[in-house]
């Protein structure tokens, strides 16, 4: 018997960092995500054989876990330790998860985007395991890892969302239409490096919480969602960047990497943890030569990434 579970990737358009403290954020689920296939064979082995494949079909990870206590064969493998934690937490949340079954289980995971893109290899995995274990994915996230949970919400959303962290298990999620007339003018440029979300969260948590920041970012998220004119949208992105830069006490991505980018050519905004993964760029078509001249070859239209339009 084979069961299949899938989850969407994600892009955080507004609200990065501040979403951790309860700011309203605009997030977009992506067409590219992750699928898990689980095959159960009646045997006495009581093992979980786990295999993970990249978007090109190549195997990048493999291990075997005990069905009794989820201990991995590779005790020092960081991926195995993460999976062990998730499986153990899933059983804590559902005491009947894979209990009293004489099974040999084969789990195959399939990513639909490069691991380094920051589209949610972890959040899609957590969502799929939660579906498999029949547990609340937000509880699974916070029991094992923490974070705002917006990426978990995107994993099963059917449209863009406004997201607010209100509790560990029951956040505020509002599905919205994010289809501005200039959607085809928006592009995502990969910065050729992945930023550690865990490290970014840790650094942010050392900064004093600001109710003013939360309020202003929340207002910007609503305005960015509703914007109908490109110039107004670009102005909102710039305000968002400057506001967070001031709070984080670090330069904007434009100041640090693209200080020769003319304001007449559009606007640049970080997506997610600053300094890595993707940036959002307006008026993307005319700016493609600029970014390629600087060695940034992965340039995607937002309209090609969004799950729905």
N, C-alpha and C positions, 0 to 999 in steps of 0.2 A: 504494500500500500504506500503510495506517495502523496504527500501533502505539499502544497506550495504557498508561500507567503511573500508579499512584495511591499515595498515602501518607496516613496518618492524622495529624491534628493531635495536640496533647499538652497535658497539664496536669501540673505537678510538685506533688504533694501534700505531700511532705516531702523534706528534704535539700537545699534550695536553697543555693547557694554552696558548702557543704561537699562536695557531690557532685563538685566540681572537683578536690578533693584525695583522693578515694577513699572518701568516706562512702557508705553504702548509702542509696538514695533510693527512695521510692514514687512512681511515675509512672503516669498514666492516659492511654491513647490515646483520642482523641476521634473521634466519628463524622464530624465535619466535618474535611476535609483538603484535598488538592490533587490534581488530575489533570493529566497532560501527554499530549497527543496529538501524535504525530510522523507526518507524511506525507512520503513520499519520491517524488520525480518524477524520472525519468531525463532530465536535460538537461545542458547544458555550463555552466550558470551557476555551479555550485559555491558556492552561497550558502545561508545559514540565515536564513529569515524568521521572526522570533520575535514572537509576540503574546501578551499576558497580559491575562486578564479577571478582573474582580472578581466577588464573589458575586452581584451584581445583574445580571451579564451585560455590564457596560460595559467597554470597552477602556481600560486604564490605562497600558499600556506597549507600545511597538513599536520594533524595531530590526532591522537586517540585519547578519549576521556573515559573514566570509569562512570558507569551509569549509577553506581551506588552513591558516590560522593562528588562526582564531577572532577576528580583530580586528573590533571593531564599527564601524559607520558613525558612531555617536554617540560620539566619543572621550572626551567629558567627562561622559557620563551615568553616575552612580554605579551604577545598576542594570546597565547594559551592562558596566561594569568587573567587577562581581561575576560576571555570566554568563561573561564572557571568562575569568576566573580559574578558574571551575568547569569549563568546557569544556576548557581547557588542562590542568588537573590530571587530568581524566578520561582524556585522551589519554596523559598520562604513566603513568597506572596501567594503561591498556590501549592499547598502541601501535597497535592495529588499529581504534580507534574513529574512524569516519568518515574512513578513509584510503583513497585510490585509488578513490574513487567519484565518478562524474560525476553528481552529484545536485543538485537544487534541493529543499531541505528546508524544510518549513513546521512550526513548532512552536507549538502553542497550549496555554497553561496556564490552568487554571480553579481559582480559589480558591473554597472553600465556606464561608468565614468572613471577616468584615471584616479587612483587613490590620492594623489597629491593635489587634486583640484579643490579639495575642501567643500565638496558638495554634500557631505554627510555620510561618509562610510561608517562612522560610529552610530549616528542616529538612525540610519536605515537598518543597521544590524539590530539595535535595541528594539526598534519597532517590530521587526520580523520575529525576534525571539519572544516578545510580549504577545504577539498574535498566536504564535505556536503554543506558548505556555498558558494562554488565556488569562493574562494579568494586565493591570493598568500600566501602560508604557511609561507614564510620567512617574509612577511609583518605582518602576524598575530603574529609570534614569537616576532619580534622586537617591535611591537606596545604594546604588553602586558608583555613581559618578558626580552627580550634581550638574549645575548649569541652569539656564533659563527655561529650557524645554520647547522653545519655539521650533527647533528643528524636528522634535518629536511630533509636534502638531502638524508640521508640513508633511511628514511621512505618510499621513493618511488623508490629508486635505484634498479637496477636489477643485480648489481655486485659490488664488492669493488670500492671505489672511491678515487681519490685524490681531496681534497677540499681546497679552499681558499676563505676566506671572502673578497669580493671586494666591496659590497654594501649591504644595508639592504634587498634589494629585488632581487638581481641578482648576486649571488656568482659564482665563477668559480668551475665547477664540471666536472671532467674527469673520466669516467668509465675505470677501469684498470683490468688487470688480476693479482690477487695475489694468485698464485698457486705454491709456491716454492716446490721443490722436497721433502723437509722436513716438509711439512704441517702437516703430522700425528705425528710429534714430538713436535708440539706446543699445549700447554694446557692452560686453564684459571682456576685459583684458586680463589674462593670467600673468601674474608677476614673476613666474618662473620659480616660485618657492612657496612652500606650505608653512603657514603660521600655526604654531601649537595653540589650540583653543584653551587647553588646560593652563598653559603658561600665561596667556593673555588674561584669562579670568582671575588667576592668582594675583597678577600685577594690579588689575583693576580693583580687586577687593581690598587692597592696601590703601586705596584712596577713600577719603571720607565720603559717605553717601550725601548726595545733594538733592533735596526735594525740588529745588528750582530747576535743576538739570532734568529731572524726571518729568516735570510738568512741561518744560519747553520742548523736550524731545518728543513727548506724547503729542503735543500740538503739531509739531513738524511732521510726524508720521501721518496724521490725519490730512494735513495740507498736501503732502507729497502724494498721497493716495488719490486725492480729489483734483489735483492740478490738471488743467486742460491746455495750457499754453506752455510751450517749451521754455521760453525765457523765464516764466514764473517758476517752473520746475527747477531750472538751473539755479535760480536764486535761492530756492529752498535747500538744494543740495549744498551750496556754498555755506549757508547759515548753519546747517547741520554739521559740516566738517569743522568750521571754526569753533563752534560751541563745544564739540567734543575735544578738539585739540587743546582748547584752553583748560578744560577740566582734567584731561590726561597729562597736560604739560608736555606734549610732544608735538612736533610739526605735523601738518596735514600731509597726506601722501603726495599731493601736488608740490608742496614745498620741499619735500625730502627727495623725490625722484623725478619730478617733472616741472621744475621751476621755470623752464623755458616754454611751457605750454601756454599759448596765448588764450586769454579769456574770450577772445572773439571766436575761438574754435570750439567753445563749449565748456563743459564742466566735468571734473573728475571727482569721484567719491569712493572711499573705501567701502568694501563689503565684508562684514564680519570683523575678525581681528585685524587691526591695522598693521600693514607692512608685509602682508603675504596674501596668498590665494588670489582672489579677483578684485578688480576695481570696476566701478560703473562709469562709463564714458558716454556723454551725449554727443550728438552729431557724429556718430561713429564712422560713417562711411568716408567722410573726408579726412578723418584722423587716422585711418588705418596705416598710411605710409609713415606717419610720424612715429607710431608705436613700433612698427616693424623696423624702422631705422635704428631703434634703440634695443633691438633684440627680443621684442615681445611678439612672438609669432602666433600665439593662441588667442584669437580674437573672435568672439561669438556674439551673435545678435541675441539680445534678451528675448525677443519674440520666438526664437528657435529653442530656447531653453524652458520657457514657461510651460507649465502643465496645461493651462487653459488661457484663453485670450478674452 
